[in-house]
Amino acid sequence: MQTVGMIANLLIVVGYVLVPFLWLPYLPLTRPVLLSGVGFFFTCAMTHVAMAFGFEHTTWMVLNHIAQAAFVLFFVVGFAQLLRRAKTYRAWLRGDPLPGDRPGRSPT
């Protein structure tokens, strides 16, 4: 059963390592948000490497998790801001009223 856990964790590592190469390049991310996403997925992969080889409770893993917490917060908050900005831009293109707009505004 231990071998199955190791194999499962290593397959999860492969998945986490592939995300920055296969998904993140296609998202409209700023460089800081992109790098925080790469950092998050890399630290996730390192967590599963440690789990595969039984090093879950080392000082290195505690530091990895601290970095992972910082990366995920920056990635999620930064990506949310980008999505809000895109939503506002799409509304502007449609000519929808934006907060603070005067009536009769034209998008051109």
HELIX and SHEET records of a PDB file:
HELIX    1   1 GLN A    2  LEU A   22  1                                  21    
HELIX    2   2 LEU A   24  TYR A   26  5                                   3    
HELIX    3   3 ARG A   31  PHE A   53  1                                  23    
HELIX    4   4 THR A   59  ARG A   94  1                                  36    
END                                                                             
